[in-house]
Amino acid sequence: MALVWFEAPCVTRLRARRRLSCDLGINMLGITAVLDLLDRVQELQRQFDAARVGQINEPFAPPFPSYAAMAHLGSRTPNLSSESIAK
């Protein structure tokens, strides 16, 4: 049996996918949207922190698309409360 090694960020993302799917019942399109939004939040936080200490001069990236623009992802709106995601 061959051992397969994954880098830590991959394992973290796989665990998040499993949690969103199994524990919260979110479908694959919803999981993709949630993880993309979480990545976007982390990037905006990085930009904010860097701008706060004067490390970058670039403006923040444009805001998230509206829910109407994301309608093609499906009718189910995932629960994005901090309690449900942080588990």
N, C-alpha and C positions, 0 to 999 in steps of 0.2 A: 504494500500500500504506500503510495507516494504522499508525502506531506506537502501541503500547499500553505504558503505563508502570505498573509495579507498585511499591508501597511496599516498602521493604527487608524488613519482617517477613513480608510475603506471599511474597517471593522465597525467603527463608530457609525458610519452611514448605513451599513447593513443592519445594525441593531435598531437604528431609528426607523428604517423601513419596516422591520418586523414589528416593532411596537405600534407604529401607525396602522399597519394592516391587521395584525392579530388582536391587539388590545383595544384599538379605537375603531376598527371596522372601516377604515378609509380605503377606497379602491386605488388602483395603481396610478391613475391620472391625478387623483387627489394627493397621493403621496409625492408624486413628482412636483406638483405645485407647492406643497408645503415645504419640501426640502429646498426647492429653488428660492422660495421666500425667506427661509431661514438663512440660506447662503447670502442672499441680498442684504438681510438685516446685519449679518456679520460684517459684510463689506462696508456698509454704511457706517457701522460702528467704528471700524478701522479708519475710515476716512475722517470721521468726526474726531476721533482721538488724535489722529495725526494733525488735523487742522487746528485743533485746540492748542497744541504745543508748537504750532508754526512750522511743521515739517513739510507741508505741501501747500501750494497756492492754487491748485485746481478746484473748480467748483464741485459741489456734490453732484452725483449722477442724477438723472431725471427720476421723478417719483415712480412708484409702482403703477402698472396699468390698472385701469378701473376694473371693477367686477364685471361690468358689461363687456369689456374687451376680453375677459377670460371666460365668457359664457360657453365657448366651445369645449372647455374642460369638463363639462358635465353640470348637472343641476344640483348635485349634492355639495353643500358648503361645509368644509371641514371645521371641526372645533379647534380654533387656534388660541384658546386660552392658555396662559402660561402654565397653569397647573397641569393641563393635559399633555403638553409637549415636554415639560421638564421631567416627567417620570422616566 
